[in-house]
Amino acid sequence: QVQLEESGGGLVQPGGSLRLSCAASGSIFSINIMSWYRQAPGQQRELVATLTSSGNTDYTDSVKGRFTISRGDAKNVVYLQMHNLKPEDTSLYYCKYDVVDITMVSGEFWGQGTLVAVSS
C-alpha cells in the first residue's frame, strides 16, 4: 500500500506565498506522475499542476506564472510553490501520485488534502 501526506497549507493574505509538500511512503517501485489538485467548496476537483518522471510540467491556466511544481531531493516528495496568491486560490489541495508498486501493479493514490485559505 502507498500513503501520501500533504503539509504546508494555511491562511495567507492576498499576494502572499505558500509551499505545499507531499511525501509518499509504502511499497513504491516508481512514480510516473505527481500531481496537485484542488477543490473549492461546491466545486469540482480541478487539476492544478503535473510533473512527470521525465521532468515535464503542466499547469492550469489560472496558476501559470504563479505556481511551480517540483520534485524534492527525496524522490518521493513533490512540492507546489505558490506565489501571488489570490482569494480564488482558496481550496483544499490534494496531491496524487500515479505509481508502480513493488509487485509491478500500477495505481493512483491520493493524499488527504491540505487547506489553503487566501484572505485579508
Steps between C-alpha positions, in 0.01 A plus 500: 500500500604858433425796723528869416515779754470869416617791710556872471148638470377793701354847499679762294420853386446577134835536326666265744679171446476144626681178422311174515679169545390146432697196612430141407573187698439135435584243240589719204708379208468815291302822489387590151298815555467734798205734500333766708124545492274738687137509589312804623168464684220418261734458206651207314852389566741680268840391371749771594843367399672184386859380495603192307793271575677649200472847648219640288264737675158635420274750673145613482480843342391682814823417686757529221779736598402484868528131599793263453494124543830331577641179634702488816846356553315212659338371186175407671432867584329759283457869571260765380648845542224760481564872460272799461213309651148622429174446687384273218789265580327412825442126488582165647816389319568133433803321361462195281768257389477256211735223605616150433531302819753232581271232359503690167137603535407852393272714707418850608504623856369815662589696806245620753529864400637817652300821523620821341302810593580837342335788677575842641 
